Amino acid sequence: MTSSDSVVKPKSAKDTVFDMVRSLGLVAVVVAVSLIFVPGLLHPSKSQKIQAIDYANVVIGFHQVTGTAALVPISLSTDWKATSESLTHTGSVAHLHIGFAAPQSTYAGLEEGNADPATFVRSVLGARGLARSGTTVINGAAWSTRVSQRGETSLVRTRHGLTVIITGSAGLTDDQDLAAALRSRTH
């Protein structure tokens, strides 16, 4: 063996562990700096977490399909944010859905349809939702209280061929607040 030939000695287990710990330490420093200096990454504000959507198009579409004005919330607090919307229909029978992030990070779904009321209620709340558990009066209008197949308290009201259901994890108080804010709207 000549002096130019050198033999590379494999690293010991101790050296390998030290290299790995050193690399992980460097990664931890980069992550910590990112969490500290990137605004909202560590503690995003509520407004950063939930992006509100505009549901005006589905409200207009519902009116165009059914000839009936949808009921939409007009005076909810800023703690409520619309997060989802959809409109499905077959001919002139339609189902409008608007989902809301309610206060305390809960959910309230506003469902409206002009199908047969029992059929519509069953499609939204399940078979368990067909049974009324009580009645509550909101702004002079009687709403039946029901429990959905998932165990959620729900409000149901049918008037002039339009069935309105409010359901979700928000609870009865928030459901009542949403119901109290509903007004006819075609656009």
Secondary structure by P-SEA (a helix, b strand, c coil): ccccbbbbbcccaaaaaaaaaaaaaaaaaaaaaaaacccccccccccccbbbbbaaaaaaaaaaaccbbbbbbccccccccccccccccccccbbbbbbbbcccbbbbbbbbbcccaaaaaaaaccccccccccccccccbbbbbbbccccccbbbbbcccbbbbbbccccaaaaaaaaaabbbbcc
